[in-house]
Amino acid sequence: MGDVLVTGVAGFIGAHLAAALLARGERVIGLDNFNAYYDPRLKEARIAALTAGARPGQFALHRLDLADQEGMAALFAAERGLDRVVHLGAQAGVRWSLEAPFAYTAANVTGQLAVLEGVRRSEGRIAHCVHASTSSVYGVREGAFREEDRVDRPASLYAATKAAGELMAHSYAALYGLRLTALRFFTVYGPWGRPDMAYWLFTEAMCAGRPIRLFNQGRMRRDFTYVDDAVAGILAVLDHPPAGPGQRLYNIGNSRPEELLEMVAILERLLGVAAIRRLEPMQKGDVPATWADVSAMARDFGWRPATPLEEGLGRFVAWWRGRFG
Ligand SMILES: NC(=O)c1ccc[n+]([C@@H]2O[C@H](COP(=O)([O-])OP(=O)(O)OC[C@H]3O[C@@H](n4cnc5c(N)ncnc54)[C@H](O)[C@@H]3O)[C@@H](O)[C@H]2O)c1
């Protein structure tokens, strides 16, 4: 086995994936630009934990911007042991895409292209590239989302750049015979999570006695996916590359949409505090509901989500208490 490149390695899912790869003895080449979308100290702390858990020489880190065309080409040229890529680095977050749209095209379009170019120029050495997409590509929808549903009506620029990433990958697979898999993640949460996401913002506000903001009057439904389940899904896909050139698409979700108010009720029980609810209108770019049909992941890899929301939030809160008291 060769090395695995994990982009966005200092991010939430990237750090969990890298830890799992290191734990099974793989050599990991990490890439991240440690940007300040949220506190970079959290990203540094994730990397410190990863480094502490790695054998000497098992983990290498490149502090690099995905949109740095020359830097990316140099990385792919230098890291000749790479045979797999998991591309998780991206500008994430629906709401911030209304404030900083160009950050999204830089990371998710130019950056996506730099990764695809790197794979293309590897002349077949990189046998498989798994890249992150999102449930957001489905737009405003009802019922369960299936991989073959149309994804040409995004509700936010974030979603549009991710859908563009899938299309670009499709064209590269067709043009250059690449083997690619796009994974559409549904609201991933857990320890070492993301400070911009609702479960973190609510926990922080509730512990400080501040009100929590519930958009769409709290009538949102999300398919909350525990990070260990997401990582197990990535590994299952990585270990079963496509038989031939092309791009495969899979949903990675819990397949159990829950009311946001249910998440708040669970956090109240876990934290032992009553939330001060502030009901607000729907925010631009948001979708009212997500729900993953995961039968394709079950059929092709035997993968199924295993963590109920209450259990996963319990693990998040335990981690949170250990870190922030
Ligand atoms: N967490 C979720 O709920 C969720 C849901 C759907 C899709 N995703 C996707 O999964 C992937 C990982 O998400 P995450 O939750 O770990 O987010 P994250 O923000 O914690 O991780 C992304 C990492 O990418 C890095 N990055 C961003 N722009 C970069 C650039 N231009 N160059 C180099 N590094 C850059 C960031 O510094 C960060 O460490 C992303 O592609 C995201 O769009 C996540």
The ligand as an ORCA input file, in Angstrom:
! r2SCAN-3c Opt
* xyz 0 1
  N     -19.324     18.643      8.679
  C     -20.388     18.549      7.913
  O     -21.516     18.531      8.404
  C     -20.277     18.444      6.413
  C     -21.463     18.235      5.684
  C     -21.385     18.143      4.292
  C     -20.168     18.226      3.650
  N     -19.034     18.440      4.372
  C     -17.781     18.547      3.623
  O     -16.829     17.702      4.241
  C     -15.532     18.278      4.143
  C     -14.911     18.422      5.507
  O     -15.746     19.266      6.306
  P     -15.462     19.576      7.823
  O     -16.764     19.576      8.520
  O     -14.348     18.735      8.329
  O     -15.017     21.097      7.697
  P     -13.746     21.876      8.305
  O     -13.943     23.304      7.962
  O     -13.575     21.508      9.744
  O     -12.545     21.251      7.493
  C     -12.116     21.749      6.238
  C     -10.620     22.008      6.330
  O     -10.209     22.465      5.052
  C      -9.265     23.510      5.232
  N      -9.317     24.403      4.071
  C     -10.335     25.224      3.697
  N      -9.989     25.906      2.587
  C      -8.729     25.494      2.254
  C      -7.840     25.843      1.214
  N      -8.163     26.759      0.297
  N      -6.636     25.239      1.180
  C      -6.294     24.298      2.103
  N      -7.093     23.937      3.130
  C      -8.309     24.526      3.192
  C      -9.716     24.235      6.488
  O      -8.642     24.925      7.120
  C     -10.264     23.084      7.347
  O      -9.286     22.620      8.252
  C     -15.725     19.601      3.392
  O     -15.469     19.373      2.030
  C     -17.182     19.929      3.617
  O     -17.689     20.729      2.571
  C     -19.061     18.539      5.728
*
